[in-house]
Amino acid sequence: MKKYPIEQGEDPAQQKRLDFASLSNKETQVKRLEFSEEQLSFALDAARMVFWDWNLQTGKASWSSNFVHLYGLDVDSQEKSYEAFLSTVHPEDRQLIEQDAQKSLQSKRDSSVEYRIILPDGKIRWIRSQYKFFYDEQGNPVKKTGIDIDITERKLAEIKIKDGLKEKEVLLQEIHHRVKNNLQVVSSLLDLQSMHIDSPALLEVFRDFQNRVKAMAIVHQQLYESNNLSQINLAVYIRSLTENLFQVYSIVPAKVSLILDLDNVSLKIDAAISCGLIINELINNAIKHAFNESTQGVIKLSLTKDESKNITLIVGDNGIGLPENWELPNSHPLEFQLVNALVQQLEGTIEYNCYCGTKFCIRIPCD
């Protein structure tokens, strides 16, 4: 066979391909296989990936040439076994690998696991291993094959982001804690100032302002104690809010009882504060004006969420009701004007029934 000359500067890989022509068929196949293995090894090295195969019956393992480099194994070592690999894994992650393998065997599905390895110089690298088991005709596992990739840079970036988020969460919690404390200071100042007020009407105004401040403080207290800093559990908030109002007015169950029927609904902080102020105004008004001395008062509050996640809030009582021809937009006192403004702010709607007690039904669209 004719051997083609290689011009100066020509790609050595091209030379290798052309040299195949001068070889026998068997030699050509061997050379091409070696060339393919070199290409595969180069591609795996570039991608920081390794290929491995573990015979479960003999315990012997085989792996790509760059496996030794990635895992920091002794280059001169002839031992290729699962134990040799496991010796490089971080002690805290070895059980994780075993547990993941057991799950894969039980489900007979491919799996992947992330773990740390320790190099001889003490450096820690993160590895993601994607693997599968092979079974004989009786369904017994005989081989485990996988591809591992170094994900250290990605993992360190994730850890950095998580640490940064955790730091921000702690900061936000501290902000909510300080806001709550500042609102409590304002409430205490109002309380001190009210001790010097002789006018019952003005004293009532001060107490209403205190209740509104407390309603906002409860939100920040709940956020400070919660793992979710973006949303409020409205049901928990309502329970705290109504409990505070009944304590402020020293209401006993024999005089006025409260019935709560609350679904688990979460809202963003701004919407939650608005809902809290609405509830504060309506229940505050019911406690002060809905019942006479002979009435066994009952206040009912329900919170539901439909399939579209729209919220319905109903506050009602069995009190004396409101005057005939009463209309919310032109109502007095201030609390009803505030309720109307807050409902509009939430882009909701409000319906009311002022006969045989009072009932307000507020519907708020989902975010």
N, C-alpha and C positions, 0 to 999 in steps of 0.2 A: 504494500500500500504506500501511496505517496504521502510524505509528511510535509505539511504546508509550512513555509517559513513565517516567522512572526516579525513584523516590521517593528522598528524601534519606537518605543512609546506606547505600544499597544497594550491593552488591559491584560494582566496576567491571567485573570479568570477566563478571558477569551482564548488565551493560549491553551489553558487547561482543557477547554471545550474542544478545541481543534485537535489536541493531542489524542483525543478519544478515537480518532479515525485510524490511528496507527496501531490500535490494540485489538485483540481478539474480542468476540462478543462477550465472553465471560469477564474478561478484564475490563471491558468497557462498562459493563453493568456495575462492577465493583467500584470503579473509579467514579461513576456517576452517583452511586450511593454515598461514597465518601464526600463527594462534592455537595450533595444535598444535605448531608449531615453538617457540613461546615456552614452552609447557608443557614440552616435551622439554628445552629449554635450561635451564629452571629446575630440572628433575629431575636433569639431569646435573651442574649446578653444586652442588646440594645434596649429591649423592653424590661430589663431587670426581672426576667421570668425564668423559672426552672421547671423541668419536667421530671417526674419520678414515677416509679412503678414498684409496688411492694407485693411479693408473693406471700400470701397468708399461710400457706402450707409449709414452706421451707423457712420463712422468716427473712429471706434474702431480699435485698432491695437493689434496684438499679436506678440511676438518675443521669440527667444530662451533665455535661462536663462543668458547667457553671454552677451546679448545685453546691459543690465544695466551696467555691468562692463566696456565694451568697450566705451560706450558713457558717462560714468560718471554720470549716473542718480541716483537719490535717491533710495537706495535699498528698503526702506520701502514704497515708493510711489506706490499706486495702479493704478495710471493713466497710461494707455497705449494708446496713441493717436499720430497722426501725429504731433500735436502741441508740444507734449512733446519731440519728436525727433527733431523737427525743432529748438527748443530752444537751443539745443547743437551746432547747426551749426554756423560757423563763419558768422557774418552779411553780409560780402562781397560775400559770396558764396550761400546765400539762393536763390537769383534770378537765379543763374546758375542752381540750382536743379529744380526750377520751369520751366525754359525754356527748359531744357532737357526733362522733363516729357511731356511738350506740344508737342515737336517734336516726342516723342515716340507715343503719342496718335494719332497725325495726320498721321504718317506713319504706325501705328499699328505693329511696330517692337520692338523687345527687345532692350534694351539700357543699357548703363553704363555711370557713371559720377564720377568724382573725385572732392572731396571737403574737406574742413578743418572743424574740430570740436574743440570746446574749452572745456577742462575739468574743473571741479570746482576749481582746483588749478592753473588755468590759462595756463596750458600747451596746446599746439596745436598739434593735431594729424591729419594725412591725411587718408582719407577713400576712397576706391573705391567701389561703389555700382553698382551691376549688377542686373537688374530687368526686369519684364515684366508685362503687364496689361492683365486681363482676362475680357471677354465681355459676356453679356447675348445674348439671341437669337435675340434681336433687334439691337445688335451691340453696346450697351451702356456699358461703362467700369464699372465693379462692384467690382473689386479687383485688388490690386497691390501687387506683391510678389517679394522679392529679397533676395540676399545674399550680405552682406557687409564684407569687409576685410580691416584690418589695413595695409596701405602701407607706413607708415611714414618713415621707414628706407630707403626704395627704393626711395621715393620722395626726402628725404634730400640728398641722394647720387646724384640724378639727378640734384638737385639745385646746389650742390657743383661742379659738373662737368660743368654745364652751366656757373656758375660764373667763374670757371677756364678758360673755353674757351673764355668767354667775356674778361677776363683780358689779355689773350694771343692775342686776336684780337686787343685790344687797343694797346698792345705793338707792334704788327706787323704794325699797322697803323702808329705808331710813328716812327718806323724804316723806313718805306717807305717815310714818310715826311722828315726825316733827310737825307736819301739818295738823295731825290729830291733836297733838299737844298744844299747838298754838290756838286751835279752835276751842279747846277746853279752857285755855287761859281767857279767851274772849268771853266764854260762857260764865266763867267765874267772876270776871269783871262786871258783867251785866248783873250777876247775882249780888255782888257787893253794892253796886249802885242802886239796885232795887230796894235795899234796906233803908235807904234815905228817901223813899218815895211814899208820900201819904195818899196820893190819888189812886183809888182802886182801878180806874180805867187805864192810867198810865202804867200801873203795876202789871196789868194784864198784857199790855203791849210788850213790856220787857220780857215777860215769861214766854210769849209767843216767839220773840226773837231768839231767846235761849233754846227753845225747842228746835227751831230751824238750824241753828248752829250745831246743836247736838246731832241732828239728822245727818248733816254733812260729816261730822266727826266720826260717826259710826261707820260710814263708808271707808274712810281712810284707816280706821282701826281694823276693819275686816280685810282690807288689802294688805296691811302690814302683817297680818297673821296668816295670809293665804299664800299658796305656791303659785297661784295664777294672778299676776299683777296687772292684767289687762281687762279682766272681767269680774263682776260681782255676782255671787249667788243671791238672787233677789229674794228667795224664800227665807234664807238665813238673815238677810238684811231686814226684812219686814218684821221678823220675830223680835230682833233686837230693838227695832224702832218702836214697835207697839209696846213692848215691855217698858221702855224708857218713858213713854207718854203716860202709861198707867201708874208708874212710880211717881212721876212729877205731880200728878193730880191726886195721888194717894187713893186711887180707885180700888175698892174691894169688890170681889166677885158677887157679893150679895146685892150690890147696887147696880153695877154694870158688868156684864160678862162679855168676853171676846171670843169669837169663833173664827178660827183660821183654817182655810182650805187652800193649800199652796202647792203648786207643782214646782219641780226643780227647774228654774229659769235663770239663765245667766245673761247679764247685760254688761255693756261697756260702762266705764265709770261715769261718764257724763250722763248717759241715759238713766243709770241707776240712781244717781243723785236727784235727777228730775222726778223720777218715780217716787223716791223716798220723800221728797218735799210735797208731792201731791198727796200721798198717804198721810203724811204728817198733818197737812191742813185739814183734810176731810175728817180724820179721826179726832183731831183736836177740836174741831167745830162740833162734832157729835157729842164728845164728852162734856163740853161746856154748855151746849144749847139744846140738845135733842131730848133730854129727859127731864121730867118734873119729879117731885118728891115721891109721888105715888107709883111711878113707873119702874118696873123691873127691866132695866135697860139691857139690850142685846145689840152688839155691833158685830157684823159679819164681814169678813174680808176674804175674797177668793182670788187666786191667781192661776190662770191657765194659759197653755200655749197650744195652738192648733197645728195641723199638719204642715201649714205654710210657715210655721214658727212665729205667727203673729200672736201678740200677747193681749189677753183680756184681763183687766183688773176691775173687780167689782167691790165697792165699799157701800154697805147699807146698814140701816139701823131701824128699830121699831119705835122710834121716838115720835114727837109731836108733828114732825114734818116741817115744811117751809110754807111761807105765806102763799095764798092763792095768786095765780098769774106771775109767780116768781120766775125770772129768767136769768140764766147764768151770765151772759155777756154784760148785763147792766146791774149785776148784783153787788151788794155790800154785805159784809165787810170785806177787808182786804184779802182774806184767805181764799175766797171764791174767785176773785180777779187773778190771784196768783195761780190757782189751779188751772183756770182757763188759759192763761199765758203759757204755762208749762206744757199742757197738752198740745197746744199749737206748736211749741218748740220741738216736741217729739213727733210732729206731723201725724198726730193721732186724732181720734174723734172721741167725743164725750156725749153720753145720753144720761138723762136723769128722770127720776120719778119722785115727786114730792108728796104723794098721797099715801096715807097709812104708813108713815115713816118716810125715810129718805133713802134713795138708792142711786148711786152713781156708777155708770158702766163706761169704762175707758178702754178703748182699743188702740193698741200701738203696733204699727207695722214692724216687721222684722228688719234688721239692718241691711 
